[in-house]
Amino acid sequence: MITRSNGWAWALGMTAAVAAGGGVYMSRLAIEADRIDDHAAALFNVSQEFEHLIPLTRAIARLPETTENDPRLAKEELQRITTLIRDWRGLMAGPDRRADGADGAAAAGTRLSDAAWTRSVVEAAERAQLLVLRHPRSTQAESRELSEAAQAALPYAEVAAAQTRAEAELARENLRFVALGWVGLIIAALAGTGFGLVRPMARERAERGETIRELERRMLHGARHDPLTGLPNRKYLAEHGARMLAAAGRGGRVAAALHVNLDKFKAINDTLGMKVGDDVLRRVSLVLRAETRRGDFVARVGADEFVVMISEVVTLEQLVSLAARLIERIGEPTVAAGEEVRATACVGIALAEPEKVSVDRLLMNADLALFDAKAGGRGRYAFFTDNRRAEFETRRRVANELRDAIAREQLEPFFQPQVCARTGRPLGFEALVRWRHPERGLLTPFHFLDVAKETGLIEQIGEIVTRRALSALAVWRSMGLPANRIGLNISAKELRDSAFVDKLAWDVDAAGLEPRNIGVEILESVLIEDDSDPMIRNVAALSAAGFSVELDDFGTGHASIANLKKFRVNKIKIDRSFVTDIDTQPEQQKITRAMINLAHSLDVEALVEGVETHAELRRLRAMGCDAVQGYLVGRPMSEADATAWLKAQAEHDGAAWGESQESDLLSGGLGV
């Protein structure tokens, strides 16, 4: 029987026993506490790594706004990005990151370094640094592309930072939980109070754990979904699409993919603002969801691109009906931010026969079909065909070879002379690109220009031709040869670059030339009527800077007279189609004479392309044509041959053409 006195003895004995065991436990507790403390400290450092990515990402996202408002500020912004990258990488390499007890930090760091979105931010940042070196050759298109990548990564960086901070705080709580847990045990032995001190901590710890799990769920959802529309993204499409195709194959069903692309969506952003553009994208996502069945899958895969995966196709008419319905619904007028907006779309359709195609190949086929649909105009759809695949493989091979050609400097300008129609004096050259293919020989743009436009290589090719043509003109002028100017062909993509005029002026100045020595040749067909389009602003800026603005292939585009009135055009280049048979066809004569007279009435120079015979030349001179270009004067030639041609012309000392001299001077051009 336990009495009061021996009860105290029992309590003291129990306390002593507990304390004796506690000595061993406390030494272990100290080791565990140190480990948890290192763990928490390392996790806090990793959370700082995430947090350092956030300002870096935001800085990249602001690049388009910076370069558009003042391209010269871009260099300062990009240098700031360089500093942010250096700070972030210094943090990543810090000694605390390699702490022995930082197992959880190592796992978090692995998530940081392995995450696709983290790599995309770092890669974008590294590309941003390259823009510093290229400034002012950095382009608005490049900065906008980097911005889109950064904006997509930003929510993930923010969630990851919050998650890692929460993990670090939980590690701190673990330290308190373990340390005070022993105290609670002693109190329980002495006072029989149970673990009342520990239970609130356990609840708090459980709540923090739930917070972390919620952050993980948000992070997973963000990694698979588009933040604007809430639709699955390309990554989720690849995962779920593969499962859909596997299920269709097992069931002997035919699946399909529809690639939906909005027409001229950039014009909506440029004219009405990005907020209206975002509203349009949200509405399109709702239309796609409403028009598809349960079991189908809708994803947003690009700025203005969506994919609809169909789980089972019964008839082709089903796909035709769906595509037509999507085009019709998307094209319905809607009001966004007080503005009526009409969007149009094209659809590419590809079928997946059971067990014959991967999800990547199916999406690629749908993309090829979309290309055919867009070639037919707005609001069209098209099906993929095997012939289209063969054509694609050929074009892909050409694209790969073209990239190698750029790296190996196989592209070069050829020069076709332009002369005064009345005197025969050289006026200058048009620079035309040629590809010295190692196997196929000298290739004209006919063999690769379309591929260059599709792959975005057209800008690089334009830069190569521009720099080398300007260099050639500078050399000829230093030699005292009669070369006054160079005509450069400018693509629509280059004209849409807000920094294009500054870059061209930079190159011209670096070559020791002046804008008046340069003719900027623009296809009339690429000009549009919208004054807010960057292309229109650039044309006006070119003229204001002193460059000669020249409409190429004049007469083949739309609203020719309107374009002459709208832009300060210095020269029109009448297309060769109006020269053929001009010496025998009265209708051709009337049309060509009318265009020349129109140009002169507006104080615009008229040059005629494609002149090949003496009879054509005499007829054009009688009409008052100012300048001519064509095989009769000279074929496109290399820089060395152009130098020889100029020297031959210099020997004539600019003598005026007479009927007796005309044949000798012009036929001399054919011999080069």
Residue, then its C-alpha position, 0 to 999 in steps of 0.5 A: m500500500i502506498t502511503r503519503s510519505n512513500g507516495w512522494a518517494w515514488a514520485l521522486g523516484m519516477t522523476a529521477a528515473v525519467a531524468a536519468g533517461g532524459g540525460v541520454y535523450m537530451s544529448r540526442l535532442a541537441i544533435e537533432a535540434d542542430r540538424i533541424d536548425d541547419h535544415a530550416a536555415a538552408l530552406f530559408n536560403v532556398s526560399q531567397e533563391f526563389e524570391h530573387l527570381i521574382p524581380l528578375t522575372r518581372a524585369i524581363a517581363r517589362l522589356p517590351e514596354t521599356t524598348e517600345n517607349d525608348p529603345r535606348l533605355a533597353k540597355e540600362e534595363l538589360q544591364r540591371i537584369t545582368t546584375l540580378i542574374r549575378d546576384w541570384r547565381g551567387l546565392m545559388a552557389g553560397p556555402d549555406r546551400r551545401a550545408d550537411g544537414a540541409d536534406g530538405a533544402a537540397a530537395a527544394g533546390t533540386r525542384l528549383s534547378d530542375a523545374a522547366w519554368t526555372r530553366s526558362v527564366v534563366e535561359a530568357a535572362e541569359r538571352a537578355q544579356l546577349l541583347v545588351l551586347r547587340h544593342p541597338r540591334s536588339t529587336q522588339a520581337e525578341s524582347r516580347e518573346l522573352s517577356e512572354a516566357a517570363q510572364a508565364a514563369l512568374p506565378y510559379a516563382e511566387v508560389a515556389a517562394a511561398q512554399t519554401r518559406a512555409e517549409a522553412e517555418l515548419a522546420r522551425e516548428n519541428l525544432r520547438f516540437v521536439a525540444l518541448g516534447w520532452v518537457g511535456l513528458i516530464i510534466a505528464a509524469l509529475a502532474g498527470t496533465g498529459f501532453g496539453l502543452v504539446r497538443p496545440m503545437a501539434r495542431e499548429r504543425a498539422e495546419r502548416g503541413e496542410t498549408i504546404r500541401e495546398l501550395e503544392r496543389r496550387m503549384l501543380h495546377g499552375a504548372r499545367h494550366d494557363p493562368l489567363t484562361g484556366l485551360p490546360n497548357r501545352k505540358y498538360l496537353a502532351e500528358h493527357g493527349a498521350r493517354m487519350l490516344a492510347a485509350a483510342g488505340r485500345g478501343g479501336r477508335v479514331a481520335a483527332a486534333l484541331h489546331v485553332n489559331l486567331d487571325k491577326f490577333k496582334a492587331i487587336n492587341d496593338t489597336l485596342g490594347m492587351k486588356v481587350g485582347d485578354d478578354v477575347l482570349r477568355r471568350v474564345s476559351l469559353v466557346l471552345r469548352a461549350e462546343t466540345r463534348r465530355g471526354d474531349f480536351v481543350a488546351r491553350v498552347g500559344a499566345d493566340e493558339f488553342v488545341v481541341m483533342i477529340s476522343e472519338v471521331v465517327t465521321l469526317e462530317q463531324l469534324v467539318s461541322l465542329a470546325a465550321r461551328l468554332i469558326e462561326r462562334i469565334g467570329e461573332p461580334t462581342v463587346a470588350a472594354g466598351e469596344e466591339v470586337r470581331a475575331t476570326a480564326c482558322v482551324g487545322i485538322a489531323l486524324a490519328e489512326p489507331e496505334k499509328v501516331s504519337v501525340d507530338r506527331l498528331l499535333m504537328n500534323a494539325d499545325l501543318a493543316l493550320f498552315d494550309a488553312k491560313a494560306g487560304g485566308r481568314g476563317r478557313y479550315a483544312f485537313f492534313t494530308d500525307n503529301r503535306r507531310a512530305e512537303f514539310e519534311t523537305r522544308r524542314r531539311v531546307a530550314n536546317e541547311l539554311r541555319d547552317a548556311i547562316a552560320r557558315e556565311q554561305l549567304e551573300p548579296f548579289f547586285q543588279p544595276q539600275v541606270c538612268a533611262r535617258t542617259g544610261r548613267p549608273l544610279g545604283f544597285e538593288a541588293l538581292v540575296r543568293w545562297r552558295h549551296p555546297e551541293r546545289g550551287l548558287l540558289t536564288p530566293f525562290h528556293f529558300l525565301d518562303v522557308a526563311k519567312e516561316t522559320g523566322l530566319i528572314e531577319q537574320i538574312g536581312e541583317i547579313v545582306t544589309r551589312r554586306a551591301l552597305s560595306a560594298l557601297a562604301v568600298w565603291r564610293s571610296m574607289g571613286l566608282p559611280a555607285n551612289r546608292i543601294g536598294l535594300n529589300i525589307s520584309a514585313k517582319e522587319l518593318r514591324d520591329s519598332a527598333f528597325v529604323d534605329k538599327l538601320a540608321w546605326d548600320v548606315d552610320a557605321a558604314g560611313l554612309e548617309p540615309r540618302n544613299i539607301g533605298v528601302e524597297i517595300l512590297e506594296s502588298v504588305l502595307i495595310e491601311d491601319d495608321s496604328d500598325p508599327m509597320i506604318r509608323n516605321v515607313a513614316a519614320l524612314s522617310a523622316a530620317g532621309f531614307s528613300v522609300e520605294l514601293d516595289d512591284f507597283g501595280t500588283g498590290h491593292a489601293s496603289i493610288a491611296n498608298l502613294k498619297k498616304f506615304r511620302v514615297n520617293k520612287i515606284k518600281i513598276d512590276r515587270s508584268f507591265v513591261t512584257d509585250i509593251d512594244t506590241q500591246p497597246e493596252q500594256q502601253k496605256i497602263t504603263r504610261a498611266m502609272i508613270n504619269l501618275a508618279h510624276s504628277l505626285d513628284v515620285e520617280a518611276l523605275v521599270e523592272g524587267v527590261e530585257t529588249h531594246a524595243e522595250l527600252r525605247r518605248l519606256r524612254a518615250m513614255g518618260c520613264d526615269a530609270v530601268q532595271g533588267y537583264l538588258v542592263g545587267r544580271p544580278m552579280s557578285e560584289a567582284d563582278a559588280t566592281a568590274w561592271l562599275k569600272a567599265q561604266a566609269e570608262h564611258d565617263g557618264a556619256a549620254w546615250g545616243e542611238s549609236q551607243e545604246s547597243d554597246l553600253l547595254s549589251g556590255g551589261l549582259g557580258v558580266 
